[in-house]
Amino acid sequence: QMPEMDGFEATRRIRKKEKGTSAHTPIIAMTALAMEEDRSHCLAAGMDDYISKPIRKEDLFAVLERLAPLAPAPALPNGTSILNVDRLLDFVDGSKELLVELSVLFLTDLPVRMSQARAALDRRDHQALFHAAHSLKGMFSSFEARQASEEARQLELIGRKGDLTEAEALYEKLTWSVDQVKTAVEQLVQKRGG
C-alpha cells in the first residue's frame, strides 16, 4: 500500500534483477492485513516471510535472524563492533564504487546530524532530539555500525519520552562511538576508493 510502487511490485522488480544470479535479498512483508490469504499472496509474490501489525519485537527479530543472520563484524579490542564491510558490500551488490559514494555521503551528513542532536540538547528540545537521533540510528544501521546505532536508539527513546536527565551522558557516549565509526568509514573510503 505504498505510494507509486507497492511492496508486491518492489518485490517483483528485485526478484527480476536477481534472476540468473546467486543473489537473494530477504524480503519481509509488514502489513496491517492479517488474513492467511494475505500471507499467501505475499509469499506467492516472492517475499520470504510476512509479519502483520502491530509488530511484536520478538517476532520481527526471529524472522530477521532466520532470513539474514548477522555475520561476525570487525571489532575493537574490547569486542565492540564497528563496521561489517562484507555485509556492506553485499548490500551494494559488491560495487566498491557505490560503497565509496555512499560512504562519502555518510561522512558529509554525519556532522550535520550530530550538530542537530547537540543543538536539540542545548535547547532542551526533546522532539528535535528524537528526530535527530532517529536519523542517526538509521544512518548507523545502514552502515552496520551496531554500537552507534544502539546508542542513537537509546537517545531517540529519551527524546520520545521527553525526560532528558540522562541525555547528555548518552550523547557523550555516542560521540565516542561516532568518532570510531567515522574513522572506520574514512579508512573504508581510502581503501576501496584508492
Disulfide bonds with the S-S distance in Angstrom:
none
